[in-house]
Amino acid sequence: MRKKTIGEQAYEQLADRYAARADTKPHNAYYDRPAVISLLPDVRGLKVLDAGCGPGIYAEWLVTKGAQVVGFDVTPRMIELARERVGNRAEFRVADLNQPLSFAASATFDVVLCPLVLDYILDWRAAFCEFYRVLKPGGLVVVSYAHPAAEFFIHWPHDNYFETELRELTFRGFGEPHVRVKTYRRSLSDSLNPIIQAGFMLDHILEPQPTADFKQVDPKIYEELMRRPAFLCVRARKMSS
């Protein structure tokens, strides 16, 4: 029997609750998503790979902006939810970012989008090498993940900062029963160097702050995020040959 990844283990329990809440859950809707979208180009007419597409929230936004979208996720239920949400306006499939993206031909995508997925992946070098392979020359990859400073100095200050370590936390924002979720915590250098080593040129680093809508929902967390980051967003470019 195939061993489930840590991402699938978490989100097979959370898929329906995540799909029901992520449109308005503050950390998603008013913090990460606006920041990620701000790093995207005009996607009209572009072919976009939605890596770790979840229930299709980004895919739906992309197709409404005129993009051609291929989305994949390791959790089968997420793919079902994405198809329910987006229908035949995008193509979805079950695939694992820990493995080569065998369904995707080389140099076929203009943009790779991968928000809040990489924390469940150990080998970022391999993942970014696949992103590089499937992108056209000049193509962009846009990712977001847990900010290394927040992960270490706030959540696990007694860890070894320089080691990439598997850690477990409780997700409380999607209702009960709460789910224990495993993620990889890594240093800033170990989050950026795999992108460079895969051949990309770093184009923009964004430490986002929440939107005003976040303050209306949760003023306490809003004030915290205005002073210290929780996520890091990166845009990188595959150079034209």
Secondary structure as GFF3:
##gff-version 3
##sequence-region A 1 241
A	DSSP	alpha_helix	6	21	.	.	.	ID=ss1
A	DSSP	alpha_helix	26	27	.	.	.	ID=ss2
A	DSSP	pi_helix	28	32	.	.	.	ID=ss3
A	DSSP	alpha_helix	33	38	.	.	.	ID=ss4
A	DSSP	beta_strand	47	51	.	.	.	ID=ss5
A	DSSP	alpha_helix	57	64	.	.	.	ID=ss6
A	DSSP	beta_strand	68	73	.	.	.	ID=ss7
A	DSSP	alpha_helix	76	86	.	.	.	ID=ss8
A	DSSP	three_ten_helix	87	89	.	.	.	ID=ss9
A	DSSP	beta_strand	91	94	.	.	.	ID=ss10
A	DSSP	beta_strand	109	115	.	.	.	ID=ss11
A	DSSP	three_ten_helix	118	120	.	.	.	ID=ss12
A	DSSP	alpha_helix	124	134	.	.	.	ID=ss13
A	DSSP	beta_strand	135	146	.	.	.	ID=ss14
A	DSSP	alpha_helix	148	149	.	.	.	ID=ss15
A	DSSP	pi_helix	150	155	.	.	.	ID=ss16
A	DSSP	beta_strand	165	171	.	.	.	ID=ss17
A	DSSP	beta_strand	179	185	.	.	.	ID=ss18
A	DSSP	alpha_helix	188	197	.	.	.	ID=ss19
A	DSSP	beta_strand	200	206	.	.	.	ID=ss20
A	DSSP	alpha_helix	212	217	.	.	.	ID=ss21
A	DSSP	alpha_helix	219	227	.	.	.	ID=ss22
A	DSSP	beta_strand	231	238	.	.	.	ID=ss23
###
